[in-house]
Amino acid sequence: MEENNNKLSLEQMLTQAAGGTVEPDPVVEDPKKEPVVEDPNKEPVVEDPKKEPVVEDPIVEDRPNPDAKKPAEKPNPMKEVRDKYNTERASREKIEAVINKFTDGDYDLKLKDFKTEDGKVDYDALAKAMEDADIKATADKKGIAPEVQAEIERIEKEKIELEKQKLQVSMDRALTNMQQDMNLKGVDINNFFKDAMALQKNPYRWLAQGGDLKDLYRNIYWDKLVKEQTDAAVAKARATWDEEAKRATKVPASNPAQAKPQASANATGGISMEQLLMEAATKRK
């Protein structure tokens, strides 16, 4: 399912890199089909974790008087909307995953057999029945008991979970180093993951195979990085050239401590003092 890699969630990307099998559902990621909360105008605020209101837990408040009356917790309507939204979304994703598996698979099961007394389908029971059917089918092919196959799959799941935990620790460390070394922001990291998956390059898998996350970043944004380096080099060269040009055409400033030569009388079209004295002496004679 490489064509759907850009639709994977972070958890699915991690599972894929750890060696697990994921089945991305494009419908889940379609924003047009997100569940509608009670107040549609407030939905973008609910989805933005930076704008989530902070609720103080009164249990951990420092109260010097243990017998004092516990303060009433302030209502938090936004938290209630967010919790309801997350609950509805998780329930919808689970139902869609079960229905898709049931539809795509070949199960000798009927939905009406999993209806509860209130007429609703017990999707948890349906999912368990399909899982048992898958285990039995795999066990029959191997010629082993279903219980043995179930234990094998349990061990495999544990191995995958352990690998996912190791990968997550490695990823956190690698992202921290990359952000510091390359001066990246949170939005840059988010775009990096999105663009990487669009190019069929799972960052978790890259890391699991021994790759350097910074090399993957340079690989994805090679043209952009080259352009930035070229523009910076050109700007630096231009600044150096402008500075040298200014120094070459700059007129030396006069020294204020140096005495200025007196202007010659002839320079202004008049006569000098010596000529005046000579004329005066001639007249006396």
Beta strands, then each sheet from edge to edge (+ up, - down):
end
